[in-house]
Amino acid sequence: MTELAYLADMPSAYVRTFRARIVSLPPGGVVLDRTFFYPAGGGQPGDRGTLRLDEGTEVAVVDVTKSGPSVLHRVRAPPAVVRRLGVGVEVDGTLDWERRYRHMRLHTAQHLLSARAFVRTRLRTRKAVLAGLRATIDLEGPLPPALERELSDDLASVVGEDRPVTILRVPRSEWDREPNAQRSGLVPLPPQVDPVRVIEIDRSDVCPCGGTHVRSTGEIGRVTVEPAVPLPDGGSRLALTLDGSGPPTASG
């Protein structure tokens, strides 16, 4: 079992290096007792980076996925290097911070887009995908034409106000008390989730989420909302793109 250390609180999403112990070595991968690497899920890609042994040898982490209660860090290195890894060995993990921070900015921007689309249309998001500098959301119905201009203005306003983003933990019984609450997301919570980890963007959105996010909307930087694309099932797809330059890289 791997402790998902990045979930603990908002500062944990900004941890770039950490110490951990190898607990198993499935083919092509490493399972640690704790990790700050995000495993792919919920539309957010997995992190990349390196694992470094005390002697200085490094192996590249090329993908990270969940496997039951464990996190599998898929590694790439010459066989002679991989053989130096062993159960009980301690390693220093280092994240590809530029990639991770881009996903944090993008994920928070996606929550904002889903929230503003819901406010303006009452359409909820049934799927979100992050890739590179772009995020897409699939909505449950068609959108009015030219709505992207209003949504772009909405996001620019919230980013400019630099609203705080916080993590709440709500007992499942309390969360389920309002099954028909006006929320922007349609994705059901797995029955075992308790408490519910909720990302709150001040005066903007409250959404259950196990991903990583920035501490305030000002860190998102400038975004562009693209025209909606109709989907075959009657829904619609909205996309946003981050400004590649973005804000200065946040410190941990």
Secondary structure, DSSP 8 states (H G I E B T S, - for coil): --EEGGGS-GGGGG--EEEEEEEE--TTEEEESEE-S--SBTTB----EEEEETTS-EEEEEEEEEETTEEEEEEE--HHHHTT--TT-EEEEEE-HHHHHHHHHHHHHHHHHHHHHHHHH---EEEEEEETTEEEEEESS---TTHHHHHHHHHHHHHHHT-BEEEEEE-HHHHTT-TT---SB-----TT--SEEEEEETTTEEEE--S---SBGGGT--EEE---EE-TTS-EEEEEEE-SS-S-----
